[in-house]
């Protein structure tokens, strides 16, 4: 090995036993011999064949890593020199492929389009489908446990015992009996609670427990209006909307982490906004499904659908949402479809 080297590379040498770095110069010879020596003292640290060195792929002008068989590593910014090494001793299409693609703006643009399309497809189709299948697969015992814990929290924070007298509660339960019997396989149970915080409302838990607030009962002017609301809530239970929403929210966080590498800071804000809009859109779609479920029930049992519309308009007026509200951006920030859309199908 008396000839001059083909190339010399400056870099940092790590012996594999610690983080201490040593400035070195690597010499590559025509016969494939590699000699690594200290820059300051010219002392030879290691000799080996170039075939024993594992070379990292090039990515723009980031450092290249030359991993040695004994666990040592050389880090160098001499990318052009390493490329010459690869071209001389390791020719092949795959070498430098990442760098060539990364430097091609057409490929970068195509990749960006594919990433955006993949995220859009995942959020709009993949997540809803998977959440629906997972919700169907979960055992009833898990639904019961989740619902019990949720109800316990609600009763501690927002719900109080109902102020409706026993006769009124029993009257409503008797009126609800045909619907509860028809969907007995869902394990439905209706309870009444008072809540100043929640006001006039009704909601369903995953295990089939449906809660009516005193405010909603008092707001109604006909018991069939409450049957219409009951049918809507049964729709949520039948479609497992509560579970699907929990699963979807978890999947959104996973998608966000996959895109950004974390779920904090600016990435959380910038990419979380479109995901928030998507989640709200799912919530509105769940409400539409339950509205259709209620409409089908009312028509099947010859209950005037306008009963639902009348109570919904009263609820909207009480909540300050008159007809015409919720246009533009505000419409997209609502968890429920606009009141005009909802009552139209029931009139």
WOKA-V291936 format. One record per helix or strand of 3 or more residues. SS is the DSSP state (A for helix, B for strand). FROM is the first residue (numbers start at 0). TO is the last residue. If there is no record, write none. Layout:
# WOKA-V291936
SS,FROM,TO
SS,FROM,TO
This chain:
# WOKA-V291936
B,6,13
B,20,27
B,32,37
B,43,48
A,49,51
B,63,66
B,72,75
A,78,88
A,96,101
A,104,136
A,139,156
A,165,181
A,183,185
B,188,193
B,201,203
B,208,212
A,213,218
A,222,237
A,240,259
A,264,299
A,305,317
A,328,331
A,338,343
